[in-house]
Amino acid sequence: MPEVIQMEEQAEYQGVATIKSLSPAKRLQRSYRHIRVEGAFKVMLVGMGIFMVVLVFGILLTLIIGSSQSIKTFGLSFLWGKNWDAVNDVYGARPFLVGTLLTSFLALFISIPFSIAVAIFLGEYFPKGWVSEMLKNTIELIAAVPSVIYGLWGFLVLVPLVRAIEIKLGIQPQQGWGIFTASLILAVMIIPYAASLGRSVIQMVPSALKEAAYALGATRWEVIRSVIIPYTKSGLFAGILLSLGRALGETMAVTMLIGNSNDLPKNIFSTGNTMASAIALFFGEANDLRRSSLIELGLVLFLITLVINMLGKRVIKRFTN
């Protein structure tokens, strides 16, 4: 270790000596070159930032233009209309809006305990070792599995399981697929996002805070409850918000398990559709007003995601303060 430090000091000294050995004109030319490179890099970063803002507004403008026919025809009644009738060209988004919010928030509530537990386990109890590495790799694998594979697994495993529960509870119809089944598969899919971010922020908690709590006689649970959770609450909430955004936009697995009904869901065991699954199912065969209504569904989903992110940032800011 002392040899490494000595070598670094020698390299630093040699670099400074090399710069000092240059003539004033050479040093001025080198400084000017560095300024030009930094200026070009700054312009590139600003350009990328502006491009991302323009891209978002471009997507929003495209959705507004594409849904203009539906907006003119139905107005705000599109949001609370409960009929989606392709024969009579009458379209309402309420069944899909309710289906989206039900599946996403139910999946979020199911996943939160598992996400936080995994984050605390990996961040505090087993931050290193083969157990930690195995679990980290497993979580990364869960996040990398294609959604269609989740849909197939849910159809083969979860649908019979939920059907057995419905038969035992006397719930009709006893099909096995529906809002609840789609929420279960969504919960499994979004756990890695909150768990990975939660593990990262838990590992960033200063050791001095935890050691001070242990010195005062706190137990491991008391340190987690009184030190780690308060210190990392903004990061944990950000992970939950990221999971919610993932759940709102999921399409394939939900389409395979939700039942694909255009009716308003009556309970969590009812069949239904989300906005994303409705767009995936009907867009290929849609034309004119129906296509415009599906684009308006995409616009509504875009705005819902935007509003949820803005509210989440305000909550994170309040937690941080």
Number of C-alpha atoms within 10 A of each C-alpha: 6 7 8 9 10 11 12 12 12 12 12 12 11 12 12 11 11 10 13 11 11 12 10 11 9 12 14 12 12 14 12 12 12 12 12 12 12 12 12 12 12 12 12 12 12 11 12 12 12 11 12 11 11 12 12 11 12 12 12 16 13 14 20 18 13 18 22 17 19 23 18 9 14 15 11 11 14 21 18 14 15 19 17 20 12 12 6 7 12 18 23 21 26 23 23 28 22 18 27 26 17 21 28 27 17 20 28 24 14 16 24 21 13 17 28 22 14 22 25 23 17 24 22 17 11 14 18 11 8 10 11 16 14 11 15 19 11 13 18 14 12 17 16 11 11 13 19 15 12 21 22 14 14 23 20 11 11 21 20 15 15 20 20 15 14 17 14 10 10 10 13 12 14 18 18 26 27 30 29 24 28 32 27 22 22 31 26 18 25 27 26 26 22 26 29 21 20 28 26 17 20 24 17 12 17 12 10 9 14 18 13 13 17 14 10 9 11 15 12 14 10 13 18 17 12 14 17 22 17 13 20 21 17 22 21 27 20 21 26 26 21 17 26 25 18 16 24 23 19 20 20 18 23 33 22 20 28 25 19 20 17 21 17 19 20 9 12 17 23 24 26 31 30 33 28 22 24 21 21 14 16 14 16 9 8 15 12 10 19 22 20 22 30 26 23 26 26 21 21 17 19 16 13 16 17 13 12 14 17 12 13 18 16 12 15 18 11 10 15 13 7
